[in-house]
Amino acid sequence: MTIKEFKDKWGTKLDPEFKPKQIDILEKAFSLFDKDIIKNKIKSIILKDMGGVHGKWSDRKDHQMTLNPRIFTFKRKLHHFDKRIPYNLFIIVHEIGHCIDHLEKISFRSEWKRVSGWKTCDINDKVEKGFKRYIEKRKGREAAGHKKSSWIHKEDAHFCRKYSSRSPREDFADSFAFSVFNILEKFHGKDGKKKEDIIQSVLNKVK
């Protein structure tokens, strides 16, 4: 698929540096969703080396996704029973999840925040008892923002993976991506079931 063909099909302008094999991976990710829903929702995708950051989504008027070109060389796969899901495909679906969240405003709602007990907390403030804060310890992640999250969550909250505990929005994007690939064992206990139910209601609209 060419850059022009992708634009014609999805309404998304691609960075001129995109190569055909990279576009094919984008096409696989986008094709997981209803074209009538997702078309024209992501205005552009640019390639930018962001060190250890794999992707970013901008809610501003540009509605732009940024992908680190390094992800297209990743050999890592997520193992799910007999499936082997390329990690770069997961990353793109995660970023699409941010776009869907921007449209549906799920992680902004009290219903979502209540599940893990999300609260805002200045990075200079002490975390109150019974709560935890995500602190980024991986090198090369500066483009993702301050290493300390400005959100805290219940100490006993369960997440799909550690990075999900950074903020309500990352919690949603990760939960969304794992659900798209039907990796439901990532959802634990009553709180996990609540998240799974919320995500499923979104997937019913967009898949």
Secondary structure, DSSP 4 states (H G I P E B T S, - for coil): --HHHHHHHH--EEPTT--HHHHHHHHHHHTTS-HHHHTTTS-EEEE---TT--EEE--STT-EEEE-GGGGG---EEEETTEEEEHHHHHHHHHHHHHHHHHH--TTSHHHHHHHT-EE--TTSPPPTTEEEEE--STT-GGG--SEEEEEEETT---SSGGGGG-HHHHHHHHHHHHHTT-GGG--HHHHHHHHHHHHHHHHHH-
